[in-house]
Amino acid sequence: MSFMKHASIIIAALCVALVCGGGASAQLLPPGSSALSAPLPPPLPPPKIEAPVVPKMDAPLVPNYAPPPRPSFSDRVTTCLAEGAASGLGPTENSAYSRACATR
């Protein structure tokens, strides 16, 4: 009799533990993630789509008076070395010419 009483108490305790003893939902992790992984960043805002400006048919042309940008120092040295070599200068004269040419 005491065996039946103990068995029924154990079975009742197991039923209560199974029904009420589930872990909190915050403790459950989705598959493939870790408890130490950082949260995902918020999604990016959608791109702004704007219609391009359509030129007017009868509008006068606006000339661009801005001078072209000056070539870089490296480009100027390369051009000066090529000009010096094309004019027949030797290595010493070509280096002196390219230094003077590139700095003007």
C-alpha positions in Angstrom: 0.0 0.0 0.0 2.8 2.4 0.8 4.4 1.5 -2.6 1.3 2.6 -4.4 1.0 5.8 -2.4 4.7 6.7 -3.2 4.3 5.8 -6.9 1.2 8.0 -7.2 2.9 10.9 -5.5 5.9 10.5 -7.9 3.7 10.3 -10.9 1.7 13.4 -9.9 4.9 15.3 -9.2 6.3 14.4 -12.7 3.0 15.5 -14.3 3.1 18.8 -12.5 6.7 19.3 -13.5 6.1 18.6 -17.1 3.1 20.8 -17.3 4.4 23.8 -15.3 8.1 23.4 -15.4 8.9 24.4 -19.0 11.7 27.0 -19.4 11.0 30.6 -20.0 10.5 31.5 -23.7 13.4 34.0 -23.4 15.8 31.1 -22.7 15.0 29.3 -25.9 17.4 30.1 -28.7 16.8 29.7 -32.4 18.8 27.0 -34.2 22.2 28.1 -35.4 22.6 31.0 -32.8 24.6 31.4 -29.7 23.8 33.0 -26.3 26.9 35.2 -26.9 26.0 36.3 -30.5 25.3 40.0 -31.0 21.7 41.0 -32.0 21.1 41.8 -35.7 21.4 45.5 -36.7 18.2 47.2 -37.7 17.3 47.0 -41.4 18.5 49.8 -43.7 16.1 52.5 -44.8 14.8 52.1 -48.4 16.7 54.0 -51.1 15.3 57.4 -52.2 14.2 57.2 -55.7 14.0 60.6 -57.5 13.2 61.4 -61.0 16.1 62.9 -63.0 15.9 66.5 -64.1 14.8 66.7 -67.7 16.5 69.4 -69.7 14.2 72.0 -71.3 14.1 72.0 -75.1 14.2 75.8 -75.5 16.5 76.6 -72.6 19.8 78.3 -73.5 22.9 76.3 -73.1 24.9 77.2 -70.0 28.6 77.1 -70.9 31.1 75.6 -68.4 33.9 78.1 -67.9 35.7 76.1 -65.3 39.3 75.2 -66.4 40.2 71.5 -66.7 41.9 70.1 -63.5 45.7 70.2 -63.5 47.3 66.8 -64.0 49.0 65.3 -61.0 52.7 65.7 -60.4 53.4 62.2 -61.4 51.6 62.7 -64.7 53.5 65.9 -65.3 56.9 64.1 -64.6 56.0 61.3 -67.0 55.0 63.7 -69.7 58.2 65.7 -69.3 60.4 62.6 -69.3 58.7 61.5 -72.6 59.2 65.0 -74.1 62.8 65.1 -73.1 63.5 61.6 -74.5 61.6 62.5 -77.7 63.8 65.6 -78.2 67.0 63.4 -77.9 68.2 64.5 -74.4 70.6 62.1 -72.6 69.8 60.7 -69.1 71.4 63.6 -67.2 69.9 66.3 -69.3 66.5 64.6 -69.4 66.4 64.4 -65.5 67.3 68.1 -65.2 64.7 69.0 -67.9 62.0 66.9 -66.3 62.5 68.4 -62.8 62.3 71.9 -64.3 59.4 71.0 -66.6 57.2 69.3 -63.9 57.5 72.1 -61.4 56.3 74.9 -63.7 
